[in-house]
Amino acid sequence: MASTYDFIVVGSGPAGSSIASSLSRSPKKPRVLLLEAGGPNADRTLRVDGQRWTTLQNSAMNWGYKTTPQSHCGGRELDYSRGRGLGGSSAINFGVFSVGARRDYDEWASLTNDKSFTWENMKRRFRSLEAFDPTPPPGVDKKYAAARAEDHGVDGFLRTGFPAEVEEDTVPMLELFEKAGFPLNPDHNSGDPIGMALGINSSSKGMRSTAADLLATAPENLTIVTDAPVQRIVLEGKRAVGVESNGKQYLATKEVILSAGALNDPKILMHSGIGPKSQLEKFGIPVVSDVPAIGQGLKDHAFVPLAYSRASGDANRAAFYSDKAAMASALEQWTSSGGAGPWARYGCEMPIGWFKLPSLAASPEFQALPDSEKDFLSDPTVPHYELLSHFPLHWFVPFADSTLNYNCLLVFLYNAQAHGEVTLQSADPAAPLRFDPKFLSTAFDRRAAIESLRDAYRIVRHEAYVKDNVATIAGPKGESDEELLEYWRQSIGSSWHMTGTVKMGRKGGAGEDVAVDSDFRLIGFEGLRVADMSVVPIIMSCHVQAVAYLTGLTCAEKLIAEYQLA
């Protein structure tokens, strides 16, 4: 016999956990079921701050997806990791906690004709989410790390903050950005991310936070079931009445909310007969509703590394990373002390900044964009690219011990114009979709990639940086347009910020590129909503985990109001 609830939420990432937590804690205490495809992720050592870079290598916690061969990137298949288990991708991400540009949210509100998505409304929800520790690490000047109280919250479920301490070369790197003429910004979460800062993390005092923290004190009316992947939605005509997981049905009297992510929401919908008719018919799936937008509109950020081995004495991390006994001892210290020691230091700080590119704005490729896009990209708060320093590349590329003293910067491409897609490749609901982000497929994206890498040379070619270099570990062969672009083609990686595959639009605006209305309803259906990064109609100017939380909180707010749960 099927179990029955008021609401069923599919997926426990930032969006799904926000929805399940908010609904279950509303005054009228509806019965809420949260279904998670993976396990409980209960091992406390998965929260070691300095080991945030390695959890995605845990196959039990990662769907292990790959892209299709990228035709503009040398035919390479790229890692397309997605988190599996309680907390979703927040359990395997790299801990950057950035909220983006205020114009991003106001653009979202404009595209949907719904003020719920304006920066001021999202900022209110952002404050309700955070338990922010504003304390900068010792030795870091406030011009690199300072937050205004009105921009942050202190009473939320998610612990965020600056690192507990920084490595020896962190402050010199921040100073170098200043010398090279990059603007400073002591808080990238104020709604204006432009400038260099010490990064804010989804962690505090050596302990990582994940979306599971929103569920840690769950009320009795919230039921959480792990190891329960959803294969399809149970429909009665055009009304969702439940879901099917591993042959078992769970029923909902009010709503089913999909929050399984931008790569898995389209899969569940298509295997339920909802999606592009041609794809469903190709694999013999009965068509319930032809919705061409599902799976289309995939957007993502991408990056390339710049890495250089450094003179001895630049930092102490080589001695730590090359000594397995030291790392094991540090883990014991972290466990016994509640988060202190070297694992709260090494790999925990991220000098990070978002910047404009005057050279890009002056290019023919920029001028060829639609006027609306040029206006958006010209907004003072909207960046063209990002730089992040102190990325621990050795966790991903095997190094000899002699090269462990190095610096690695990542150069991120923002606001790419390419529109990728996710499509069916099997009638089996356990098989992943086919993921094609179409990186570097537009002239603008290629120009933006070239100009961002060239601007990053202001750092890596600066005399104060070059003097400590020993050798190049990763970088272009030269500085011509073709050499810079070829480096992107051969070295590009996804930032795992997949967005827009079940795109949101205005109410009554169903069409080729819109699947969900501004109340998160799947257009043409009752009792079925989608709420996570798959619905966000633009690629936000940040690392998107904060946006996923805000998307879930916004959906929950609308549901609570509609069903008078307050």
C-alpha positions in Angstrom: 0.0 0.0 0.0 1.4 3.4 -1.0 2.3 5.9 1.7 0.6 9.3 1.5 1.9 12.7 2.4 0.8 16.3 1.7 4.0 17.2 -0.1 6.7 15.1 -1.7 10.1 16.7 -2.5 12.4 14.8 -4.8 16.1 15.5 -4.1 17.9 16.8 -1.0 20.4 19.3 -2.5 20.2 22.9 -1.5 16.9 23.6 -3.2 15.1 20.4 -2.1 16.4 20.6 1.5 15.3 24.3 1.7 11.8 23.3 0.5 11.4 20.3 2.8 12.8 22.1 5.8 10.6 25.2 5.3 7.4 23.4 4.6 7.8 21.0 7.5 8.6 23.8 9.9 5.6 25.9 8.8 3.0 26.4 11.6 0.4 24.0 10.2 2.9 21.2 10.1 2.0 19.5 6.8 3.2 15.9 6.2 6.3 16.2 4.0 8.3 13.4 2.4 11.9 14.0 1.2 13.2 11.4 -1.2 17.0 11.2 -1.9 18.5 8.9 -4.5 21.8 8.4 -2.6 22.8 7.6 1.0 22.8 9.6 4.2 26.4 10.9 3.9 26.6 10.7 7.7 30.4 10.2 8.1 31.5 13.3 10.0 34.9 13.3 8.3 33.2 14.2 5.0 33.0 17.7 6.6 36.7 18.3 6.9 37.2 21.8 5.4 40.6 21.3 3.8 39.4 18.0 2.2 36.5 19.7 0.4 38.3 19.1 -2.8 38.3 15.3 -2.6 34.7 14.3 -1.7 33.6 14.4 -5.4 36.1 11.5 -5.9 33.9 9.3 -3.7 32.0 7.3 -6.2 29.1 6.7 -3.7 28.5 10.4 -3.5 28.8 11.3 -7.2 26.6 10.4 -10.1 29.8 10.3 -12.2 28.4 12.0 -15.2 30.4 13.0 -18.3 29.6 15.4 -21.1 29.3 14.3 -24.8 32.5 14.9 -26.7 32.8 18.7 -27.0 33.1 19.6 -30.7 34.7 23.0 -29.9 37.0 21.6 -27.3 39.1 19.0 -29.1 36.4 16.3 -28.9 37.0 15.9 -25.1 34.5 14.4 -22.7 34.4 16.5 -19.6 33.7 15.7 -16.0 30.1 16.6 -15.1 30.0 15.6 -11.5 26.7 15.8 -9.5 26.3 15.1 -5.8 24.4 12.0 -4.7 23.2 11.5 -1.2 21.9 13.8 1.6 22.9 17.3 0.8 23.2 16.7 -2.9 25.9 18.6 -4.7 26.6 20.7 -1.6 28.2 17.5 -0.1 30.8 17.4 -2.9 31.3 21.0 -4.0 34.4 23.1 -3.3 32.7 25.3 -0.7 32.7 28.7 -2.6 29.7 30.6 -1.1 28.8 33.5 -3.5 25.5 35.0 -4.2 26.1 36.9 -7.4 25.1 40.3 -8.8 22.0 42.1 -7.8 21.3 42.7 -11.5 21.1 38.9 -11.9 18.1 38.7 -9.6 16.4 41.8 -11.0 16.8 40.3 -14.5 15.2 37.1 -13.2 12.3 39.1 -11.9 12.0 41.0 -15.2 12.0 37.9 -17.3 9.3 36.3 -15.2 7.3 39.5 -14.4 7.5 38.4 -10.7 9.0 40.6 -8.0 9.6 37.5 -5.8 12.9 37.2 -7.6 14.3 40.7 -7.1 17.5 41.3 -5.3 15.8 42.8 -2.3 13.5 39.8 -1.8 16.3 37.3 -2.4 18.6 39.2 0.0 15.9 38.8 2.7 15.9 35.0 2.1 19.7 35.0 2.0 19.8 36.5 5.4 17.4 33.9 6.7 19.6 31.1 5.4 22.9 32.1 6.8 24.6 31.7 10.2 27.5 33.9 9.0 30.7 34.3 11.1 32.2 37.7 10.1 35.5 37.1 11.8 38.4 37.5 9.4 41.4 35.2 9.8 44.4 36.5 11.7 46.7 38.7 9.6 44.1 39.6 6.9 43.4 43.3 6.6 39.7 44.4 6.5 40.2 45.8 3.0 40.3 42.1 1.9 37.7 40.6 4.3 34.9 42.7 5.8 31.2 42.3 5.8 28.3 44.6 6.6 25.8 43.2 9.1 22.9 44.3 6.9 24.1 42.0 4.1 24.3 38.8 6.1 22.3 36.6 8.5 23.3 35.1 11.8 20.4 32.9 12.8 20.0 30.5 9.8 20.8 26.8 9.5 23.8 27.2 7.1 27.2 28.1 8.7 29.2 30.3 6.4 32.3 32.6 6.9 35.9 33.3 6.1 38.5 30.6 6.7 39.7 30.2 10.3 43.3 31.0 9.1 45.2 31.4 5.9 48.5 30.1 4.4 51.6 32.3 4.3 51.2 33.3 0.7 47.5 34.3 0.8 47.9 37.9 1.9 50.8 38.5 -0.5 48.6 37.2 -3.3 45.8 39.6 -2.3 48.4 42.4 -2.2 49.6 41.5 -5.6 46.2 41.8 -7.1 46.0 45.3 -5.7 49.4 46.2 -7.1 48.4 44.9 -10.5 45.5 47.3 -10.6 42.6 45.0 -9.8 39.8 46.6 -7.7 39.3 45.3 -4.2 35.9 44.2 -2.7 36.0 43.1 1.0 32.6 41.2 0.6 31.5 39.6 -2.6 28.1 38.8 -1.2 26.8 42.4 -1.0 25.0 42.2 -4.4 28.1 43.7 -6.1 30.7 41.0 -6.6 33.2 43.1 -8.7 36.6 43.2 -7.1 39.1 40.9 -5.3 38.4 39.6 -1.8 39.2 36.7 0.5 36.5 34.2 -0.4 33.5 33.4 1.8 32.9 29.7 2.3 30.1 27.4 3.1 32.1 26.4 6.1 33.1 27.8 9.5 36.0 27.2 11.8 37.2 24.2 9.9 33.8 22.5 9.4 32.0 22.3 6.1 28.3 23.0 5.8 26.0 21.2 3.4 22.3 21.3 2.7 21.8 18.4 5.1 22.3 21.0 7.9 18.9 22.3 7.1 17.5 18.9 8.0 19.5 18.2 11.1 16.7 19.1 13.5 13.9 18.0 11.3 10.4 18.0 12.9 8.4 14.7 13.2 6.2 15.7 10.2 9.2 15.5 7.9 10.1 12.0 6.7 13.4 11.5 4.9 14.0 8.4 2.8 17.5 7.8 1.4 18.6 5.4 -1.3 15.3 6.1 -3.1 15.9 7.3 -6.7 12.7 8.4 -8.4 12.1 6.9 -11.8 8.9 8.6 -12.7 6.0 10.8 -11.6 2.6 9.1 -11.0 0.0 11.0 -13.0 -3.8 11.0 -13.1 -4.4 12.8 -16.4 -2.5 16.1 -16.1 -2.3 16.0 -12.3 0.7 14.7 -10.3 -0.5 12.4 -7.5 2.8 10.9 -6.4 6.1 9.4 -7.5 7.5 5.9 -8.1 10.8 4.8 -6.6 12.3 1.4 -7.0 8.9 -0.1 -7.7 7.2 1.6 -4.7 4.7 4.4 -5.0 4.5 7.4 -2.7 1.4 9.6 -3.0 1.0 13.4 -2.4 -2.4 15.0 -1.7 -1.1 18.5 -2.5 2.1 18.8 -4.5 5.1 16.9 -6.0 8.2 19.1 -6.1 11.1 18.0 -8.3 14.5 19.3 -7.0 16.7 16.6 -8.4 18.9 19.1 -10.3 19.4 20.4 -13.7 20.6 17.1 -15.1 18.1 14.7 -13.4 14.9 16.7 -13.4 14.6 16.4 -17.2 15.2 12.7 -16.9 12.4 12.1 -14.4 10.0 14.3 -16.5 10.9 12.6 -19.8 10.5 9.1 -18.3 7.1 10.2 -17.1 6.0 11.1 -20.6 6.7 14.8 -20.3 9.2 16.4 -22.7 10.0 16.8 -26.4 7.7 14.5 -28.3 10.3 13.4 -30.8 12.7 12.2 -28.1 9.9 10.3 -26.2 8.7 8.6 -29.3 12.2 7.7 -30.3 12.6 5.6 -27.2 9.0 4.3 -27.0 7.9 6.4 -24.0 4.2 7.2 -24.2 3.7 10.9 -24.6 1.6 12.6 -21.9 2.6 16.1 -22.9 4.9 17.5 -25.6 7.0 20.1 -23.8 9.9 21.1 -26.1 11.7 23.2 -23.5 12.5 20.3 -21.2 16.2 19.5 -21.5 16.9 22.6 -23.7 18.7 25.8 -22.6 21.5 24.2 -20.6 24.0 26.8 -19.4 27.2 26.4 -17.4 30.4 28.2 -16.4 33.7 26.8 -17.5 37.3 27.4 -16.3 41.0 26.7 -17.1 44.0 26.6 -14.7 47.2 28.7 -14.6 49.7 26.9 -12.4 53.4 27.6 -11.6 55.8 25.9 -9.3 57.2 28.4 -6.8 60.5 29.1 -5.0 61.0 27.3 -1.7 59.8 29.3 1.3 56.8 30.8 -0.5 54.5 28.6 1.5 54.6 25.5 3.8 51.9 23.4 2.1 54.4 21.2 0.2 55.7 19.8 3.4 52.2 19.1 4.6 50.8 17.6 1.4 53.9 15.4 0.8 53.7 13.8 4.3 51.0 11.2 4.7 51.7 10.9 8.4 51.3 14.6 8.9 48.0 14.6 7.1 46.7 11.6 9.1 47.8 13.3 12.4 46.0 16.5 11.3 42.8 14.5 10.7 43.0 13.1 14.2 43.5 16.7 15.5 40.5 17.9 13.5 38.3 15.1 14.8 39.3 15.5 18.5 39.2 19.3 18.5 36.0 19.9 16.5 37.6 21.3 13.4 41.0 22.8 14.3 44.5 22.2 13.0 46.1 22.0 9.5 43.0 20.8 7.8 41.3 24.1 8.8 44.1 25.9 7.1 45.5 24.1 4.0 43.1 24.4 1.0 40.6 26.4 2.9 41.2 29.9 1.7 40.3 31.2 -1.7 41.4 34.7 -2.9 38.6 35.3 -5.3 37.4 38.1 -7.6 35.0 39.0 -10.4 35.9 41.5 -13.0 34.8 43.5 -16.0 36.7 43.3 -19.4 36.8 46.6 -21.3 38.5 44.8 -24.1 35.5 42.4 -24.4 32.9 45.2 -24.3 34.8 46.9 -27.2 34.9 43.7 -29.4 32.9 43.1 -32.5 31.6 39.9 -30.9 30.1 41.9 -28.0 28.6 44.5 -30.4 26.9 41.7 -32.3 24.9 40.6 -29.3 21.2 41.6 -28.9 20.8 45.0 -27.3 19.1 43.4 -24.2 22.2 41.2 -23.6 24.6 44.1 -24.1 22.7 46.1 -21.6 22.8 43.2 -19.1 26.5 42.6 -19.6 27.2 46.3 -19.2 25.6 46.5 -15.8 28.2 47.6 -13.2 27.5 44.6 -11.0 27.7 41.9 -13.7 31.2 40.4 -14.2 32.7 39.1 -17.4 35.0 36.6 -15.7 36.3 35.4 -12.4 39.7 34.6 -10.9 40.3 32.2 -8.0 43.7 31.6 -6.4 45.1 28.8 -4.3 43.2 26.0 -6.1 44.9 22.7 -4.9 45.5 21.3 -8.4 47.5 18.4 -7.1 44.3 16.7 -5.8 43.3 16.4 -9.5 46.6 16.2 -11.4 49.4 13.9 -10.0 52.5 16.0 -9.1 55.9 14.9 -8.0 56.7 16.0 -4.4 59.2 18.5 -5.7 56.5 20.5 -7.4 54.0 20.6 -4.5 55.1 24.1 -3.7 53.1 25.9 -6.4 50.3 28.4 -7.0 47.3 27.7 -9.2 44.8 30.2 -10.4 41.5 29.3 -12.1 40.1 31.6 -14.8 36.3 31.3 -15.2 34.3 32.3 -18.2 31.0 34.0 -17.2 27.8 34.8 -19.1 28.6 32.5 -22.0 26.0 32.7 -24.8 26.1 29.0 -25.7 22.8 27.0 -25.1 23.4 23.4 -24.6 21.0 20.5 -24.1 20.3 17.3 -22.2 18.5 14.6 -24.2 17.3 11.0 -23.8 19.6 8.2 -24.8 17.7 5.2 -23.4 14.3 4.0 -22.4 15.8 2.9 -19.1 15.1 5.4 -16.4 18.3 4.4 -14.6 20.4 5.5 -17.6 21.7 9.1 -17.5 20.7 11.6 -20.1 23.1 12.8 -22.8 24.7 16.1 -21.6 26.0 18.6 -24.2 26.8 22.1 -22.8 28.3 23.1 -26.2 31.3 24.9 -24.6 32.9 27.6 -26.8 30.4 27.1 -29.5 29.7 30.9 -30.1 32.0 33.6 -31.3 31.3 35.7 -28.2 32.2 32.8 -25.9 35.5 32.3 -27.7 36.3 36.0 -27.6 35.4 36.2 -23.9 37.6 33.2 -23.2 40.6 34.8 -24.9 40.1 38.2 -23.2 39.7 36.7 -19.7 42.8 34.7 -20.0 44.7 37.7 -21.4 43.5 39.8 -18.5 44.6 37.1 -16.0 48.1 37.6 -17.3 48.2 40.9 -15.5 48.8 38.7 -12.4 50.9 35.9 -13.7 53.2 38.2 -15.7 53.5 40.7 -13.0 57.1 41.1 -11.8 56.2 40.5 -8.2 54.7 37.2 -9.2 57.2 36.1 -11.8 60.2 36.5 -9.4 59.1 33.5 -7.4 58.2 31.2 -10.3 60.3 28.2 -11.0 58.4 26.6 -13.9 55.1 26.5 -15.7 52.9 23.6 -14.7 49.8 24.6 -16.7 49.4 27.5 -19.1 49.2 28.5 -22.7 52.2 28.2 -25.0 52.0 31.8 -26.0 49.9 35.0 -25.8 48.3 35.2 -29.3 44.6 34.9 -29.7 44.9 31.5 -31.2 47.3 30.2 -28.6 45.1 31.4 -25.8 42.0 29.9 -27.4 43.8 26.6 -28.1 44.6 26.4 -24.4 40.9 26.8 -23.5 40.1 24.0 -26.0 42.6 21.6 -24.5 42.2 22.5 -20.8 38.6 23.6 -20.3 36.6 22.1 -17.5 33.0 22.5 -16.3 32.4 24.5 -13.2 29.5 22.2 -12.4 27.0 25.1 -12.4 24.4 23.5 -14.7 21.4 25.7 -15.1 18.2 26.2 -17.2 17.1 22.8 -18.4 13.5 23.3 -17.2 13.4 27.0 -17.8 11.1 29.4 -15.9 9.1 32.1 -17.7 6.1 34.3 -17.2 2.7 32.9 -16.3 0.9 32.0 -19.5 4.2 32.0 -21.3 4.6 28.4 -22.4 6.6 27.9 -25.6 9.7 26.5 -27.1 12.0 27.7 -24.3 9.7 27.9 -21.2 8.5 24.9 -19.2 7.7 26.3 -15.7 5.9 29.5 -14.6 7.0 31.9 -12.0 5.2 29.9 -9.2 7.4 26.9 -10.2 4.4 25.1 -11.7 5.1 22.8 -14.7 2.9 24.6 -17.2 -0.1 22.5 -18.2 0.0 20.4 -15.0 -1.5 20.5 -11.6 0.2 19.4 -8.4 3.7 19.4 -10.0 6.4 21.9 -9.5 10.1 22.1 -10.3 12.4 24.1 -8.1 16.2 24.1 -8.4 18.8 25.4 -10.8 17.0 23.7 -13.7 14.4 26.5 -13.6 16.7 29.5 -13.2 16.3 31.5 -16.5 19.9 33.0 -16.6 23.3 31.7 -15.6 24.1 33.6 -12.4 27.3 35.5 -11.8 28.6 33.3 -9.0 29.2 29.7 -7.9 25.6 28.8 -7.8 25.0 26.8 -4.6 23.6 29.9 -2.8 21.3 30.5 -5.8 20.0 26.9 -5.4 19.2 27.5 -1.7 17.4 30.8 -2.6 15.4 29.1 -5.4 14.2 26.5 -2.9 13.4 29.1 -0.2 11.4 31.1 -2.8 9.4 28.1 -3.9 8.7 27.2 -0.3 7.5 30.7 0.5 5.1 30.6 -2.4 3.7 27.1 -1.3 3.3 28.2 2.3 1.3 31.3 1.2 -0.8 29.4 -1.4 -1.8 26.6 1.0 -2.1 28.9 4.0 0.4 26.9 6.0 1.4 30.0 8.1 
